[in-house]
């Protein structure tokens, strides 16, 4: 049951990025750091036009995020 919950929540994260018309899109879903870390480790972002990219969190610089590459700078931004 724990794994099923995790898979469902990761799927919500995926659809929030790929399908903005989903029914839960307007909800303020909260995801744990573990869920976000697993999602980030399992996916990558192609910037394209930049509308769906999260500049600080998405791994778009040689497989790493700006936050991972520059943690001191990342700690200074408001989240």
Secondary structure, 3 states (H helix, E strand, C coil): CHHHHHHHHHHHHHHHHHCCCCHHHHCCCCCCHHHHHHHHHHCCCCCCCCCCCCCCCCCCECCECHHHHCHHHHHHCCC
